[in-house]
Amino acid sequence: MAISEDECDPGVAQVRPPRLLPDADSATSERANRWWWDHDADNYHAEHGEFLGTYVAGGDFVWCPEGVREEEAHLLGPVDGRDILEIGCGSAPCARWLTAHGARAVGIDLSRRMLGIGLAAMADDDTPTPLVQATAESLPFADESFDAACSAFGAVPFVADTARVMAEVARVLRPGGRWVFAVNHPMRWMFPDDPGPDGLTVAIPYFNRTPYTEIDDDGEVTYVEHHRTIGDRVREIRSAGMILDDIVEPEWPEGFDQIWGQWSPLRGQFFPGTAIFCCHKP
């Protein structure tokens, strides 16, 4: 799972201003987000590596800041003996968990540094997990190579052409294959990235699909995040020829007091922070 530090730095109120921001095409998004995750990877893991299970032998599969784990949720169904692709794997604790549970897992990510952390972390794993540097908009695999694909806050929010991602996933899946991906709940786009009371006030129209970007002092785009509505996601999935089986909106766990950026007990009692789309290729 890879949620940007702007989305997940505990105790820091990152307020997304209610204004239109520069557009960002696929090339701009890829260049900016590769730079962002290469430079932020170590800080990100210092904050969140333990929660994600990055440094645990065999990894862990955490779908979201609400703590939903594949071990209990079984959103992918049986994994033993199956070929499974993780898209936007970061340091690959999810792909490594799949390998440890009998899958033939492969992880891809845009960031070389994130993959490097994953390679170092798997030194104590019984079986290594192959990791590939690639973009989700152009998966470097043959047609019908996998029984399932997954993404836990990886890739999907950070690419410009998510319809192409859905089509690519459908291409590499075998008939009957599952595609499960977790993203920020689309309604979160309306609110400032603040875990406190200020994060309960609408600041941006839900239907504003202009991407959120950050620009350095030289005018270079250094981070891009794209917004799609629930309806947009459903249409992308259907246009790729896949069937949407469920949308899981995890409730905030009772007694769970960990703040992860905009995710907090306060906000969690009012609206969902995560949407997990569960699909399959017929």
Contacts in CASP RR format, 6 or more apart in sequence:
PFRMAT RR
TARGET T0000
AUTHOR 0000-0000-0000
METHOD contacts of the structure
MODEL  1
MAISEDECDPGVAQVRPPRLLPDADSATSERANRWWWDHDADNYHAEHGE
FLGTYVAGGDFVWCPEGVREEEAHLLGPVDGRDILEIGCGSAPCARWLTA
HGARAVGIDLSRRMLGIGLAAMADDDTPTPLVQATAESLPFADESFDAAC
SAFGAVPFVADTARVMAEVARVLRPGGRWVFAVNHPMRWMFPDDPGPDGL
TVAIPYFNRTPYTEIDDDGEVTYVEHHRTIGDRVREIRSAGMILDDIVEP
EWPEGFDQIWGQWSPLRGQFFPGTAIFCCHKP
1 52 0 8 1.000
1 62 0 8 1.000
1 63 0 8 1.000
1 64 0 8 1.000
1 90 0 8 1.000
1 93 0 8 1.000
1 94 0 8 1.000
1 152 0 8 1.000
1 153 0 8 1.000
1 154 0 8 1.000
1 182 0 8 1.000
2 37 0 8 1.000
2 44 0 8 1.000
2 88 0 8 1.000
2 90 0 8 1.000
2 109 0 8 1.000
2 114 0 8 1.000
2 153 0 8 1.000
2 154 0 8 1.000
3 65 0 8 1.000
3 153 0 8 1.000
3 184 0 8 1.000
3 260 0 8 1.000
4 36 0 8 1.000
4 40 0 8 1.000
4 223 0 8 1.000
4 225 0 8 1.000
5 40 0 8 1.000
5 43 0 8 1.000
5 44 0 8 1.000
5 47 0 8 1.000
6 14 0 8 1.000
6 193 0 8 1.000
6 214 0 8 1.000
6 223 0 8 1.000
6 225 0 8 1.000
7 14 0 8 1.000
7 184 0 8 1.000
7 193 0 8 1.000
7 225 0 8 1.000
7 261 0 8 1.000
7 262 0 8 1.000
8 44 0 8 1.000
8 47 0 8 1.000
8 48 0 8 1.000
8 65 0 8 1.000
8 260 0 8 1.000
8 261 0 8 1.000
8 262 0 8 1.000
8 263 0 8 1.000
9 47 0 8 1.000
9 261 0 8 1.000
10 47 0 8 1.000
10 195 0 8 1.000
10 259 0 8 1.000
10 260 0 8 1.000
10 261 0 8 1.000
11 195 0 8 1.000
11 259 0 8 1.000
11 261 0 8 1.000
12 261 0 8 1.000
13 192 0 8 1.000
13 193 0 8 1.000
13 194 0 8 1.000
13 195 0 8 1.000
13 196 0 8 1.000
13 198 0 8 1.000
13 199 0 8 1.000
14 192 0 8 1.000
14 193 0 8 1.000
14 194 0 8 1.000
14 261 0 8 1.000
14 262 0 8 1.000
15 192 0 8 1.000
15 193 0 8 1.000
15 194 0 8 1.000
15 198 0 8 1.000
15 203 0 8 1.000
16 192 0 8 1.000
16 193 0 8 1.000
16 203 0 8 1.000
16 204 0 8 1.000
16 212 0 8 1.000
17 203 0 8 1.000
18 203 0 8 1.000
18 204 0 8 1.000
20 208 0 8 1.000
20 210 0 8 1.000
21 210 0 8 1.000
21 211 0 8 1.000
21 212 0 8 1.000
21 213 0 8 1.000
22 213 0 8 1.000
22 215 0 8 1.000
22 221 0 8 1.000
23 210 0 8 1.000
23 211 0 8 1.000
24 32 0 8 1.000
24 160 0 8 1.000
24 211 0 8 1.000
24 213 0 8 1.000
24 221 0 8 1.000
24 224 0 8 1.000
24 226 0 8 1.000
25 160 0 8 1.000
26 137 0 8 1.000
26 159 0 8 1.000
26 160 0 8 1.000
26 161 0 8 1.000
28 160 0 8 1.000
28 221 0 8 1.000
28 224 0 8 1.000
29 158 0 8 1.000
29 159 0 8 1.000
29 160 0 8 1.000
29 211 0 8 1.000
29 224 0 8 1.000
29 226 0 8 1.000
30 110 0 8 1.000
30 135 0 8 1.000
30 137 0 8 1.000
30 159 0 8 1.000
31 221 0 8 1.000
32 213 0 8 1.000
32 220 0 8 1.000
32 221 0 8 1.000
32 222 0 8 1.000
32 223 0 8 1.000
32 224 0 8 1.000
33 110 0 8 1.000
33 111 0 8 1.000
33 158 0 8 1.000
33 223 0 8 1.000
33 224 0 8 1.000
34 110 0 8 1.000
34 111 0 8 1.000
34 112 0 8 1.000
35 222 0 8 1.000
36 222 0 8 1.000
36 223 0 8 1.000
37 44 0 8 1.000
37 90 0 8 1.000
37 109 0 8 1.000
37 110 0 8 1.000
37 111 0 8 1.000
37 113 0 8 1.000
37 114 0 8 1.000
38 111 0 8 1.000
38 112 0 8 1.000
38 113 0 8 1.000
38 114 0 8 1.000
39 113 0 8 1.000
41 91 0 8 1.000
41 111 0 8 1.000
41 113 0 8 1.000
41 114 0 8 1.000
41 117 0 8 1.000
42 113 0 8 1.000
42 117 0 8 1.000
45 54 0 8 1.000
45 91 0 8 1.000
45 117 0 8 1.000
48 260 0 8 1.000
49 55 0 8 1.000
49 91 0 8 1.000
49 93 0 8 1.000
51 62 0 8 1.000
51 258 0 8 1.000
51 260 0 8 1.000
52 60 0 8 1.000
52 62 0 8 1.000
52 91 0 8 1.000
52 93 0 8 1.000
53 59 0 8 1.000
53 60 0 8 1.000
53 62 0 8 1.000
53 93 0 8 1.000
54 91 0 8 1.000
54 93 0 8 1.000
54 117 0 8 1.000
54 118 0 8 1.000
54 121 0 8 1.000
55 121 0 8 1.000
56 93 0 8 1.000
57 124 0 8 1.000
57 125 0 8 1.000
57 126 0 8 1.000
58 93 0 8 1.000
58 96 0 8 1.000
58 97 0 8 1.000
58 99 0 8 1.000
58 100 0 8 1.000
58 122 0 8 1.000
58 124 0 8 1.000
58 125 0 8 1.000
58 126 0 8 1.000
59 93 0 8 1.000
59 94 0 8 1.000
59 96 0 8 1.000
59 97 0 8 1.000
59 100 0 8 1.000
59 121 0 8 1.000
59 125 0 8 1.000
60 69 0 8 1.000
60 93 0 8 1.000
60 94 0 8 1.000
60 97 0 8 1.000
61 69 0 8 1.000
61 70 0 8 1.000
61 71 0 8 1.000
61 93 0 8 1.000
61 94 0 8 1.000
61 97 0 8 1.000
61 98 0 8 1.000
61 152 0 8 1.000
62 68 0 8 1.000
62 69 0 8 1.000
62 93 0 8 1.000
62 94 0 8 1.000
62 152 0 8 1.000
63 69 0 8 1.000
63 70 0 8 1.000
63 73 0 8 1.000
63 75 0 8 1.000
63 152 0 8 1.000
63 182 0 8 1.000
63 250 0 8 1.000
63 274 0 8 1.000
63 276 0 8 1.000
64 152 0 8 1.000
64 153 0 8 1.000
64 182 0 8 1.000
64 250 0 8 1.000
64 273 0 8 1.000
64 274 0 8 1.000
64 276 0 8 1.000
65 258 0 8 1.000
65 260 0 8 1.000
65 263 0 8 1.000
65 273 0 8 1.000
65 274 0 8 1.000
66 250 0 8 1.000
66 251 0 8 1.000
66 252 0 8 1.000
66 253 0 8 1.000
66 256 0 8 1.000
66 263 0 8 1.000
66 273 0 8 1.000
66 274 0 8 1.000
67 250 0 8 1.000
67 253 0 8 1.000
67 256 0 8 1.000
68 248 0 8 1.000
68 250 0 8 1.000
68 274 0 8 1.000
68 276 0 8 1.000
70 76 0 8 1.000
70 94 0 8 1.000
70 97 0 8 1.000
71 97 0 8 1.000
73 248 0 8 1.000
75 150 0 8 1.000
75 178 0 8 1.000
75 180 0 8 1.000
75 248 0 8 1.000
75 276 0 8 1.000
75 278 0 8 1.000
76 84 0 8 1.000
76 148 0 8 1.000
76 150 0 8 1.000
76 178 0 8 1.000
76 180 0 8 1.000
77 148 0 8 1.000
77 178 0 8 1.000
79 98 0 8 1.000
79 101 0 8 1.000
79 102 0 8 1.000
79 103 0 8 1.000
79 148 0 8 1.000
80 101 0 8 1.000
80 102 0 8 1.000
80 103 0 8 1.000
81 102 0 8 1.000
81 103 0 8 1.000
81 104 0 8 1.000
82 103 0 8 1.000
82 104 0 8 1.000
82 147 0 8 1.000
82 148 0 8 1.000
83 103 0 8 1.000
83 104 0 8 1.000
83 106 0 8 1.000
83 145 0 8 1.000
83 146 0 8 1.000
83 147 0 8 1.000
83 148 0 8 1.000
84 95 0 8 1.000
84 98 0 8 1.000
84 103 0 8 1.000
84 104 0 8 1.000
84 105 0 8 1.000
84 106 0 8 1.000
84 146 0 8 1.000
84 147 0 8 1.000
84 148 0 8 1.000
84 149 0 8 1.000
84 150 0 8 1.000
85 105 0 8 1.000
85 106 0 8 1.000
85 107 0 8 1.000
85 108 0 8 1.000
85 139 0 8 1.000
85 141 0 8 1.000
85 145 0 8 1.000
85 146 0 8 1.000
85 148 0 8 1.000
85 149 0 8 1.000
85 150 0 8 1.000
85 172 0 8 1.000
86 92 0 8 1.000
86 94 0 8 1.000
86 95 0 8 1.000
86 98 0 8 1.000
86 105 0 8 1.000
86 106 0 8 1.000
86 107 0 8 1.000
86 108 0 8 1.000
86 149 0 8 1.000
86 150 0 8 1.000
86 151 0 8 1.000
86 152 0 8 1.000
87 107 0 8 1.000
87 108 0 8 1.000
87 136 0 8 1.000
87 139 0 8 1.000
87 149 0 8 1.000
87 150 0 8 1.000
87 151 0 8 1.000
87 154 0 8 1.000
87 155 0 8 1.000
87 156 0 8 1.000
87 165 0 8 1.000
87 169 0 8 1.000
87 181 0 8 1.000
88 107 0 8 1.000
88 108 0 8 1.000
88 109 0 8 1.000
88 110 0 8 1.000
88 136 0 8 1.000
88 151 0 8 1.000
88 154 0 8 1.000
88 155 0 8 1.000
89 95 0 8 1.000
89 107 0 8 1.000
89 108 0 8 1.000
89 109 0 8 1.000
89 114 0 8 1.000
89 115 0 8 1.000
89 131 0 8 1.000
89 154 0 8 1.000
90 109 0 8 1.000
90 111 0 8 1.000
90 114 0 8 1.000
90 115 0 8 1.000
90 117 0 8 1.000
90 118 0 8 1.000
90 154 0 8 1.000
91 114 0 8 1.000
91 115 0 8 1.000
91 116 0 8 1.000
91 117 0 8 1.000
91 118 0 8 1.000
91 121 0 8 1.000
92 107 0 8 1.000
92 109 0 8 1.000
92 115 0 8 1.000
92 118 0 8 1.000
92 121 0 8 1.000
92 122 0 8 1.000
92 129 0 8 1.000
92 131 0 8 1.000
93 118 0 8 1.000
93 121 0 8 1.000
94 150 0 8 1.000
94 152 0 8 1.000
95 105 0 8 1.000
95 106 0 8 1.000
95 107 0 8 1.000
95 129 0 8 1.000
95 131 0 8 1.000
96 105 0 8 1.000
96 118 0 8 1.000
96 121 0 8 1.000
96 122 0 8 1.000
96 125 0 8 1.000
96 129 0 8 1.000
98 105 0 8 1.000
98 129 0 8 1.000
99 105 0 8 1.000
99 125 0 8 1.000
99 127 0 8 1.000
99 128 0 8 1.000
99 129 0 8 1.000
100 125 0 8 1.000
100 126 0 8 1.000
100 127 0 8 1.000
105 129 0 8 1.000
105 130 0 8 1.000
106 129 0 8 1.000
106 130 0 8 1.000
106 131 0 8 1.000
106 132 0 8 1.000
106 141 0 8 1.000
106 146 0 8 1.000
107 129 0 8 1.000
107 130 0 8 1.000
107 131 0 8 1.000
107 132 0 8 1.000
108 131 0 8 1.000
108 132 0 8 1.000
108 133 0 8 1.000
108 134 0 8 1.000
108 136 0 8 1.000
108 139 0 8 1.000
108 140 0 8 1.000
109 115 0 8 1.000
109 131 0 8 1.000
109 133 0 8 1.000
109 134 0 8 1.000
109 154 0 8 1.000
109 155 0 8 1.000
110 133 0 8 1.000
110 134 0 8 1.000
110 135 0 8 1.000
110 136 0 8 1.000
110 155 0 8 1.000
110 158 0 8 1.000
111 133 0 8 1.000
112 133 0 8 1.000
115 131 0 8 1.000
115 133 0 8 1.000
116 131 0 8 1.000
118 131 0 8 1.000
119 131 0 8 1.000
122 128 0 8 1.000
122 129 0 8 1.000
132 140 0 8 1.000
134 140 0 8 1.000
135 155 0 8 1.000
135 159 0 8 1.000
136 151 0 8 1.000
136 155 0 8 1.000
136 156 0 8 1.000
136 159 0 8 1.000
136 165 0 8 1.000
136 168 0 8 1.000
137 159 0 8 1.000
137 160 0 8 1.000
137 161 0 8 1.000
137 164 0 8 1.000
137 165 0 8 1.000
137 168 0 8 1.000
138 168 0 8 1.000
139 168 0 8 1.000
139 169 0 8 1.000
139 171 0 8 1.000
139 172 0 8 1.000
141 172 0 8 1.000
142 172 0 8 1.000
143 171 0 8 1.000
143 172 0 8 1.000
144 171 0 8 1.000
144 172 0 8 1.000
144 173 0 8 1.000
144 174 0 8 1.000
144 175 0 8 1.000
145 172 0 8 1.000
145 174 0 8 1.000
146 172 0 8 1.000
146 173 0 8 1.000
146 174 0 8 1.000
146 177 0 8 1.000
147 173 0 8 1.000
147 174 0 8 1.000
147 177 0 8 1.000
147 178 0 8 1.000
148 173 0 8 1.000
148 177 0 8 1.000
148 178 0 8 1.000
148 179 0 8 1.000
148 180 0 8 1.000
149 169 0 8 1.000
149 172 0 8 1.000
149 173 0 8 1.000
149 177 0 8 1.000
149 178 0 8 1.000
149 179 0 8 1.000
149 180 0 8 1.000
150 179 0 8 1.000
150 180 0 8 1.000
150 181 0 8 1.000
151 180 0 8 1.000
151 181 0 8 1.000
151 182 0 8 1.000
152 181 0 8 1.000
152 182 0 8 1.000
153 182 0 8 1.000
153 183 0 8 1.000
153 184 0 8 1.000
154 181 0 8 1.000
155 165 0 8 1.000
156 162 0 8 1.000
156 165 0 8 1.000
156 181 0 8 1.000
156 183 0 8 1.000
157 183 0 8 1.000
157 184 0 8 1.000
157 225 0 8 1.000
157 226 0 8 1.000
158 224 0 8 1.000
158 225 0 8 1.000
158 226 0 8 1.000
159 165 0 8 1.000
159 226 0 8 1.000
160 211 0 8 1.000
160 224 0 8 1.000
160 226 0 8 1.000
162 226 0 8 1.000
162 228 0 8 1.000
162 233 0 8 1.000
162 236 0 8 1.000
163 236 0 8 1.000
163 239 0 8 1.000
163 240 0 8 1.000
166 179 0 8 1.000
166 236 0 8 1.000
166 237 0 8 1.000
166 239 0 8 1.000
166 240 0 8 1.000
166 242 0 8 1.000
167 239 0 8 1.000
167 240 0 8 1.000
169 179 0 8 1.000
169 240 0 8 1.000
169 242 0 8 1.000
170 179 0 8 1.000
170 240 0 8 1.000
170 241 0 8 1.000
170 242 0 8 1.000
170 281 0 8 1.000
173 179 0 8 1.000
173 281 0 8 1.000
174 281 0 8 1.000
175 281 0 8 1.000
175 282 0 8 1.000
176 280 0 8 1.000
176 281 0 8 1.000
176 282 0 8 1.000
177 280 0 8 1.000
177 281 0 8 1.000
178 278 0 8 1.000
178 279 0 8 1.000
178 280 0 8 1.000
179 237 0 8 1.000
179 242 0 8 1.000
179 277 0 8 1.000
179 279 0 8 1.000
179 280 0 8 1.000
179 281 0 8 1.000
180 276 0 8 1.000
180 277 0 8 1.000
180 278 0 8 1.000
180 279 0 8 1.000
181 276 0 8 1.000
181 277 0 8 1.000
182 274 0 8 1.000
182 275 0 8 1.000
182 276 0 8 1.000
182 277 0 8 1.000
183 274 0 8 1.000
183 275 0 8 1.000
183 277 0 8 1.000
184 273 0 8 1.000
184 274 0 8 1.000
184 275 0 8 1.000
185 249 0 8 1.000
185 271 0 8 1.000
185 272 0 8 1.000
185 273 0 8 1.000
185 274 0 8 1.000
185 275 0 8 1.000
186 206 0 8 1.000
186 227 0 8 1.000
186 228 0 8 1.000
186 229 0 8 1.000
186 230 0 8 1.000
186 232 0 8 1.000
186 233 0 8 1.000
186 275 0 8 1.000
187 206 0 8 1.000
187 271 0 8 1.000
187 272 0 8 1.000
188 262 0 8 1.000
188 271 0 8 1.000
188 273 0 8 1.000
189 204 0 8 1.000
189 206 0 8 1.000
189 208 0 8 1.000
189 227 0 8 1.000
190 202 0 8 1.000
190 203 0 8 1.000
190 204 0 8 1.000
190 205 0 8 1.000
190 206 0 8 1.000
191 199 0 8 1.000
191 200 0 8 1.000
191 201 0 8 1.000
191 202 0 8 1.000
191 203 0 8 1.000
191 204 0 8 1.000
191 262 0 8 1.000
191 267 0 8 1.000
192 198 0 8 1.000
192 199 0 8 1.000
192 201 0 8 1.000
192 203 0 8 1.000
192 262 0 8 1.000
193 199 0 8 1.000
193 261 0 8 1.000
193 262 0 8 1.000
194 262 0 8 1.000
195 259 0 8 1.000
195 261 0 8 1.000
195 262 0 8 1.000
195 263 0 8 1.000
195 264 0 8 1.000
195 266 0 8 1.000
195 267 0 8 1.000
196 264 0 8 1.000
196 266 0 8 1.000
196 267 0 8 1.000
197 266 0 8 1.000
199 262 0 8 1.000
199 267 0 8 1.000
200 266 0 8 1.000
200 267 0 8 1.000
200 270 0 8 1.000
206 229 0 8 1.000
207 229 0 8 1.000
208 227 0 8 1.000
209 226 0 8 1.000
209 227 0 8 1.000
209 228 0 8 1.000
209 229 0 8 1.000
209 232 0 8 1.000
210 227 0 8 1.000
211 224 0 8 1.000
211 225 0 8 1.000
211 226 0 8 1.000
211 227 0 8 1.000
212 224 0 8 1.000
212 225 0 8 1.000
212 226 0 8 1.000
212 227 0 8 1.000
213 221 0 8 1.000
213 223 0 8 1.000
213 224 0 8 1.000
213 225 0 8 1.000
214 221 0 8 1.000
214 222 0 8 1.000
214 223 0 8 1.000
214 224 0 8 1.000
215 221 0 8 1.000
215 222 0 8 1.000
216 222 0 8 1.000
228 236 0 8 1.000
230 247 0 8 1.000
230 275 0 8 1.000
233 275 0 8 1.000
233 277 0 8 1.000
234 244 0 8 1.000
237 243 0 8 1.000
237 244 0 8 1.000
237 277 0 8 1.000
237 279 0 8 1.000
238 244 0 8 1.000
241 281 0 8 1.000
241 282 0 8 1.000
242 279 0 8 1.000
242 280 0 8 1.000
242 281 0 8 1.000
242 282 0 8 1.000
243 279 0 8 1.000
243 280 0 8 1.000
243 281 0 8 1.000
243 282 0 8 1.000
244 277 0 8 1.000
244 278 0 8 1.000
244 279 0 8 1.000
245 278 0 8 1.000
245 279 0 8 1.000
245 280 0 8 1.000
246 277 0 8 1.000
246 278 0 8 1.000
247 275 0 8 1.000
247 276 0 8 1.000
247 277 0 8 1.000
247 278 0 8 1.000
248 275 0 8 1.000
248 276 0 8 1.000
248 278 0 8 1.000
249 272 0 8 1.000
249 273 0 8 1.000
249 274 0 8 1.000
249 275 0 8 1.000
249 276 0 8 1.000
250 272 0 8 1.000
250 273 0 8 1.000
250 274 0 8 1.000
250 276 0 8 1.000
251 268 0 8 1.000
251 272 0 8 1.000
252 265 0 8 1.000
252 268 0 8 1.000
252 269 0 8 1.000
255 265 0 8 1.000
256 265 0 8 1.000
257 265 0 8 1.000
259 265 0 8 1.000
262 273 0 8 1.000
263 273 0 8 1.000
267 273 0 8 1.000
END
